[in-house]
């Protein structure tokens, strides 16, 4: 895991990351998505390691979330 932005030894992105509803910190979700949101990602993650890849919720979401999300198909390059 690589931290996206550090302040001394603290990973700022991990502190900024929230569950997808935005109300609670990542992996502390209390909404209906809690069973999924509170599970540690098992595959690739965003750079702070708190959220799945392409699902970043910290200040780096513009850079982290580029690309296709799971299940998306890019029809713009099909012939």
N, CA, C and O atoms as a GROMACS GRO file, in nm:
protein
  316
    1UNK      N    1   0.085  -0.118   0.000
    1UNK     CA    2   0.000   0.000   0.000
    1UNK      C    3   0.089   0.124   0.000
    1UNK      O    4   0.187   0.131   0.075
    2UNK      N    5   0.056   0.218  -0.082
    2UNK     CA    6   0.129   0.343  -0.090
    2UNK      C    7   0.035   0.456  -0.051
    2UNK      O    8  -0.075   0.467  -0.105
    3UNK      N    9   0.078   0.538   0.040
    3UNK     CA   10  -0.005   0.652   0.080
    3UNK      C   11   0.005   0.760  -0.026
    3UNK      O   12   0.113   0.786  -0.080
    4UNK      N   13  -0.106   0.822  -0.056
    4UNK     CA   14  -0.107   0.923  -0.162
    4UNK      C   15  -0.052   1.057  -0.117
    4UNK      O   16  -0.001   1.133  -0.199
    5UNK      N   17  -0.060   1.088   0.011
    5UNK     CA   18  -0.017   1.219   0.060
    5UNK      C   19   0.011   1.206   0.209
    5UNK      O   20  -0.077   1.168   0.285
    6UNK      N   21   0.132   1.237   0.250
    6UNK     CA   22   0.167   1.222   0.392
    6UNK      C   23   0.193   1.356   0.458
    6UNK      O   24   0.242   1.450   0.395
    7UNK      N   25   0.159   1.363   0.586
    7UNK     CA   26   0.190   1.476   0.672
    7UNK      C   27   0.270   1.416   0.786
    7UNK      O   28   0.213   1.358   0.879
    8UNK      N   29   0.401   1.430   0.780
    8UNK     CA   30   0.493   1.360   0.871
    8UNK      C   31   0.475   1.210   0.849
    8UNK      O   32   0.518   1.159   0.745
    9UNK      N   33   0.416   1.138   0.941
    9UNK     CA   34   0.398   0.994   0.923
    9UNK      C   35   0.252   0.954   0.906
    9UNK      O   36   0.223   0.836   0.892
   10UNK      N   37   0.161   1.050   0.907
   10UNK     CA   38   0.019   1.021   0.896
   10UNK      C   39  -0.026   1.026   0.750
   10UNK      O   40   0.009   1.118   0.677
   11UNK      N   41  -0.102   0.927   0.709
   11UNK     CA   42  -0.156   0.925   0.574
   11UNK      C   43  -0.282   1.011   0.571
   11UNK      O   44  -0.386   0.972   0.624
   12UNK      N   45  -0.273   1.126   0.510
   12UNK     CA   46  -0.385   1.220   0.505
   12UNK      C   47  -0.502   1.161   0.428
   12UNK      O   48  -0.617   1.176   0.470
   13UNK      N   49  -0.475   1.094   0.318
   13UNK     CA   50  -0.583   1.038   0.237
   13UNK      C   51  -0.665   0.936   0.314
   13UNK      O   52  -0.787   0.932   0.302
   14UNK      N   53  -0.600   0.854   0.394
   14UNK     CA   54  -0.672   0.755   0.473
   14UNK      C   55  -0.763   0.824   0.574
   14UNK      O   56  -0.870   0.772   0.605
   15UNK      N   57  -0.722   0.939   0.625
   15UNK     CA   58  -0.807   1.013   0.718
   15UNK      C   59  -0.924   1.080   0.647
   15UNK      O   60  -1.031   1.095   0.705
   16UNK      N   61  -0.905   1.119   0.521
   16UNK     CA   62  -1.010   1.186   0.444
   16UNK      C   63  -1.111   1.088   0.386
   16UNK      O   64  -1.225   1.127   0.359
   17UNK      N   65  -1.073   0.963   0.367
   17UNK     CA   66  -1.159   0.866   0.300
   17UNK      C   67  -1.288   0.844   0.379
   17UNK      O   68  -1.286   0.833   0.501
   18UNK      N   69  -1.399   0.839   0.307
   18UNK     CA   70  -1.529   0.817   0.370
   18UNK      C   71  -1.598   0.698   0.305
   18UNK      O   72  -1.556   0.650   0.199
   19UNK      N   73  -1.704   0.649   0.370
   19UNK     CA   74  -1.787   0.549   0.303
   19UNK      C   75  -1.858   0.620   0.188
   19UNK      O   76  -1.856   0.742   0.180
   20UNK      N   77  -1.918   0.546   0.099
   20UNK     CA   78  -1.972   0.606  -0.023
   20UNK      C   79  -2.084   0.706   0.004
   20UNK      O   80  -2.109   0.794  -0.079
   21UNK      N   81  -2.153   0.694   0.117
   21UNK     CA   82  -2.257   0.793   0.148
   21UNK      C   83  -2.196   0.923   0.199
   21UNK      O   84  -2.264   1.026   0.202
   22UNK      N   85  -2.069   0.919   0.238
   22UNK     CA   86  -1.998   1.039   0.280
   22UNK      C   87  -2.022   1.082   0.423
   22UNK      O   88  -1.970   1.185   0.466
   23UNK      N   89  -2.100   1.007   0.498
   23UNK     CA   90  -2.134   1.047   0.634
   23UNK      C   91  -2.035   1.000   0.739
   23UNK      O   92  -2.022   1.062   0.844
   24UNK      N   93  -1.966   0.892   0.712
   24UNK     CA   94  -1.875   0.832   0.809
   24UNK      C   95  -1.740   0.806   0.745
   24UNK      O   96  -1.730   0.800   0.623
   25UNK      N   97  -1.636   0.790   0.828
   25UNK     CA   98  -1.506   0.752   0.772
   25UNK      C   99  -1.513   0.616   0.703
   25UNK      O  100  -1.599   0.534   0.734
   26UNK      N  101  -1.422   0.595   0.609
   26UNK     CA  102  -1.417   0.467   0.539
   26UNK      C  103  -1.407   0.353   0.640
   26UNK      O  104  -1.336   0.362   0.739
   27UNK      N  105  -1.479   0.248   0.612
   27UNK     CA  106  -1.485   0.126   0.692
   27UNK      C  107  -1.551   0.147   0.828
   27UNK      O  108  -1.534   0.065   0.918
   28UNK      N  109  -1.626   0.258   0.843
   28UNK     CA  110  -1.705   0.281   0.963
   28UNK      C  111  -1.848   0.319   0.924
   28UNK      O  112  -1.916   0.390   0.997
   29UNK      N  113  -1.891   0.271   0.810
   29UNK     CA  114  -2.022   0.306   0.754
   29UNK      C  115  -2.134   0.250   0.841
   29UNK      O  116  -2.123   0.140   0.896
   30UNK      N  117  -2.243   0.326   0.852
   30UNK     CA  118  -2.359   0.280   0.928
   30UNK      C  119  -2.486   0.279   0.843
   30UNK      O  120  -2.594   0.249   0.894
   31UNK      N  121  -2.474   0.312   0.713
   31UNK     CA  122  -2.592   0.312   0.627
   31UNK      C  123  -2.620   0.170   0.578
   31UNK      O  124  -2.556   0.074   0.623
   32UNK      N  125  -2.715   0.156   0.487
   32UNK     CA  126  -2.753   0.023   0.438
   32UNK      C  127  -2.641  -0.048   0.363
   32UNK      O  128  -2.647  -0.169   0.343
   33UNK      N  129  -2.538   0.026   0.323
   33UNK     CA  130  -2.425  -0.034   0.251
   33UNK      C  131  -2.316  -0.083   0.346
   33UNK      O  132  -2.211  -0.127   0.300
   34UNK      N  133  -2.337  -0.076   0.476
   34UNK     CA  134  -2.235  -0.111   0.575
   34UNK      C  135  -2.169  -0.247   0.552
   34UNK      O  136  -2.047  -0.256   0.563
   35UNK      N  137  -2.244  -0.354   0.522
   35UNK     CA  138  -2.177  -0.483   0.503
   35UNK      C  139  -2.071  -0.480   0.393
   35UNK      O  140  -1.968  -0.547   0.404
   36UNK      N  141  -2.095  -0.405   0.288
   36UNK     CA  142  -1.999  -0.396   0.178
   36UNK      C  143  -1.894  -0.291   0.208
   36UNK      O  144  -1.775  -0.313   0.186
   37UNK      N  145  -1.937  -0.176   0.257
   37UNK     CA  146  -1.847  -0.064   0.281
   37UNK      C  147  -1.744  -0.091   0.390
   37UNK      O  148  -1.632  -0.042   0.382
   38UNK      N  149  -1.780  -0.167   0.491
   38UNK     CA  150  -1.692  -0.187   0.605
   38UNK      C  151  -1.595  -0.303   0.586
   38UNK      O  152  -1.510  -0.328   0.672
   39UNK      N  153  -1.606  -0.374   0.477
   39UNK     CA  154  -1.514  -0.484   0.449
   39UNK      C  155  -1.387  -0.428   0.387
   39UNK      O  156  -1.392  -0.341   0.300
   40UNK      N  157  -1.273  -0.479   0.432
   40UNK     CA  158  -1.146  -0.438   0.372
   40UNK      C  159  -1.146  -0.482   0.226
   40UNK      O  160  -1.182  -0.596   0.197
   41UNK      N  161  -1.105  -0.395   0.135
   41UNK     CA  162  -1.098  -0.436  -0.006
   41UNK      C  163  -1.004  -0.556  -0.022
   41UNK      O  164  -0.894  -0.557   0.032
   42UNK      N  165  -1.049  -0.656  -0.098
   42UNK     CA  166  -0.968  -0.776  -0.117
   42UNK      C  167  -0.885  -0.769  -0.244
   42UNK      O  168  -0.785  -0.839  -0.258
   43UNK      N  169  -0.926  -0.685  -0.337
   43UNK     CA  170  -0.847  -0.671  -0.460
   43UNK      C  171  -0.775  -0.536  -0.455
   43UNK      O  172  -0.744  -0.487  -0.347
   44UNK      N  173  -0.749  -0.478  -0.568
   44UNK     CA  174  -0.674  -0.353  -0.571
   44UNK      C  175  -0.749  -0.241  -0.501
   44UNK      O  176  -0.872  -0.237  -0.501
   45UNK      N  177  -0.673  -0.151  -0.441
   45UNK     CA  178  -0.731  -0.041  -0.364
   45UNK      C  179  -0.682   0.093  -0.415
   45UNK      O  180  -0.589   0.100  -0.495
   46UNK      N  181  -0.747   0.199  -0.368
   46UNK     CA  182  -0.693   0.332  -0.395
   46UNK      C  183  -0.562   0.344  -0.316
   46UNK      O  184  -0.530   0.255  -0.237
   47UNK      N  185  -0.488   0.448  -0.337
   47UNK     CA  186  -0.353   0.454  -0.282
   47UNK      C  187  -0.346   0.455  -0.130
   47UNK      O  188  -0.244   0.416  -0.074
   48UNK      N  189  -0.451   0.496  -0.061
   48UNK     CA  190  -0.446   0.492   0.085
   48UNK      C  191  -0.485   0.356   0.140
   48UNK      O  192  -0.463   0.328   0.258
   49UNK      N  193  -0.543   0.270   0.056
   49UNK     CA  194  -0.579   0.136   0.098
   49UNK      C  195  -0.711   0.125   0.171
   49UNK      O  196  -0.746   0.016   0.217
   50UNK      N  197  -0.785   0.233   0.183
   50UNK     CA  198  -0.910   0.231   0.258
   50UNK      C  199  -1.032   0.201   0.171
   50UNK      O  200  -1.135   0.157   0.222
   51UNK      N  201  -1.021   0.223   0.041
   51UNK     CA  202  -1.134   0.206  -0.051
   51UNK      C  203  -1.088   0.123  -0.170
   51UNK      O  204  -0.969   0.119  -0.201
   52UNK      N  205  -1.181   0.056  -0.238
   52UNK     CA  206  -1.144  -0.017  -0.359
   52UNK      C  207  -1.091   0.078  -0.467
   52UNK      O  208  -1.125   0.196  -0.468
   53UNK      N  209  -1.009   0.026  -0.554
   53UNK     CA  210  -0.957   0.106  -0.666
   53UNK      C  211  -1.073   0.166  -0.744
   53UNK      O  212  -1.176   0.101  -0.762
   54UNK      N  213  -1.056   0.288  -0.789
   54UNK     CA  214  -1.157   0.363  -0.865
   54UNK      C  215  -1.280   0.401  -0.782
   54UNK      O  216  -1.381   0.442  -0.839
   55UNK      N  217  -1.272   0.389  -0.651
   55UNK     CA  218  -1.382   0.430  -0.562
   55UNK      C  219  -1.329   0.523  -0.452
   55UNK      O  220  -1.383   0.525  -0.342
   56UNK      N  221  -1.226   0.597  -0.483
   56UNK     CA  222  -1.162   0.685  -0.386
   56UNK      C  223  -1.258   0.797  -0.343
   56UNK      O  224  -1.334   0.849  -0.424
   57UNK      N  225  -1.253   0.833  -0.214
   57UNK     CA  226  -1.338   0.940  -0.164
   57UNK      C  227  -1.258   1.052  -0.098
   57UNK      O  228  -1.316   1.144  -0.040
   58UNK      N  229  -1.124   1.046  -0.106
   58UNK     CA  230  -1.043   1.152  -0.047
   58UNK      C  231  -1.019   1.262  -0.151
   58UNK      O  232  -1.078   1.260  -0.259
   59UNK      N  233  -0.933   1.356  -0.117
   59UNK     CA  234  -0.908   1.469  -0.207
   59UNK      C  235  -0.841   1.428  -0.338
   59UNK      O  236  -0.831   1.509  -0.430
   60UNK      N  237  -0.795   1.304  -0.349
   60UNK     CA  238  -0.733   1.255  -0.472
   60UNK      C  239  -0.831   1.182  -0.562
   60UNK      O  240  -0.790   1.115  -0.656
   61UNK      N  241  -0.960   1.192  -0.534
   61UNK     CA  242  -1.056   1.115  -0.612
   61UNK      C  243  -1.052   1.147  -0.761
   61UNK      O  244  -1.080   1.059  -0.842
   62UNK      N  245  -1.017   1.268  -0.799
   62UNK     CA  246  -1.006   1.302  -0.940
   62UNK      C  247  -0.898   1.221  -1.011
   62UNK      O  248  -0.918   1.177  -1.124
   63UNK      N  249  -0.786   1.202  -0.944
   63UNK     CA  250  -0.677   1.122  -1.002
   63UNK      C  251  -0.700   0.973  -0.983
   63UNK      O  252  -0.673   0.893  -1.072
   64UNK      N  253  -0.751   0.936  -0.867
   64UNK     CA  254  -0.767   0.794  -0.832
   64UNK      C  255  -0.880   0.726  -0.909
   64UNK      O  256  -0.870   0.607  -0.939
   65UNK      N  257  -0.986   0.798  -0.939
   65UNK     CA  258  -1.104   0.735  -0.996
   65UNK      C  259  -1.110   0.739  -1.148
   65UNK      O  260  -1.214   0.711  -1.206
   66UNK      N  261  -1.001   0.773  -1.212
   66UNK     CA  262  -1.002   0.771  -1.357
   66UNK      C  263  -1.004   0.627  -1.405
   66UNK      O  264  -0.949   0.538  -1.340
   67UNK      N  265  -1.065   0.605  -1.515
   67UNK     CA  266  -1.077   0.469  -1.566
   67UNK      C  267  -1.217   0.416  -1.546
   67UNK      O  268  -1.305   0.487  -1.498
   68UNK      N  269  -1.236   0.291  -1.582
   68UNK     CA  270  -1.368   0.229  -1.574
   68UNK      C  271  -1.392   0.172  -1.435
   68UNK      O  272  -1.300   0.119  -1.372
   69UNK      N  273  -1.515   0.182  -1.390
   69UNK     CA  274  -1.555   0.118  -1.266
   69UNK      C  275  -1.591  -0.027  -1.296
   69UNK      O  276  -1.613  -0.064  -1.411
   70UNK      N  277  -1.596  -0.108  -1.193
   70UNK     CA  278  -1.630  -0.249  -1.209
   70UNK      C  279  -1.764  -0.263  -1.278
   70UNK      O  280  -1.863  -0.202  -1.236
   71UNK      N  281  -1.769  -0.342  -1.383
   71UNK     CA  282  -1.892  -0.365  -1.457
   71UNK      C  283  -1.917  -0.266  -1.570
   71UNK      O  284  -2.008  -0.287  -1.650
   72UNK      N  285  -1.838  -0.159  -1.578
   72UNK     CA  286  -1.856  -0.061  -1.685
   72UNK      C  287  -1.789  -0.110  -1.813
   72UNK      O  288  -1.688  -0.181  -1.809
   73UNK      N  289  -1.846  -0.071  -1.925
   73UNK     CA  290  -1.789  -0.103  -2.055
   73UNK      C  291  -1.769   0.028  -2.130
   73UNK      O  292  -1.859   0.111  -2.137
   74UNK      N  293  -1.650   0.046  -2.186
   74UNK     CA  294  -1.620   0.165  -2.264
   74UNK      C  295  -1.661   0.138  -2.409
   74UNK      O  296  -1.590   0.068  -2.481
   75UNK      N  297  -1.774   0.193  -2.450
   75UNK     CA  298  -1.824   0.172  -2.585
   75UNK      C  299  -1.765   0.273  -2.683
   75UNK      O  300  -1.790   0.263  -2.803
   76UNK      N  301  -1.688   0.369  -2.635
   76UNK     CA  302  -1.636   0.473  -2.724
   76UNK      C  303  -1.525   0.423  -2.816
   76UNK      O  304  -1.498   0.486  -2.918
   77UNK      N  305  -1.461   0.313  -2.781
   77UNK     CA  306  -1.351   0.266  -2.865
   77UNK      C  307  -1.382   0.135  -2.938
   77UNK      O  308  -1.292   0.073  -2.994
   78UNK      N  309  -1.508   0.094  -2.938
   78UNK     CA  310  -1.546  -0.028  -3.009
   78UNK      C  311  -1.573   0.004  -3.156
   78UNK      O  312  -1.627   0.109  -3.188
   79UNK      N  313  -1.534  -0.086  -3.243
   79UNK     CA  314  -1.556  -0.065  -3.387
   79UNK      C  315  -1.677  -0.141  -3.433
   79UNK      O  316  -1.712  -0.136  -3.551
   0.00000   0.00000   0.00000
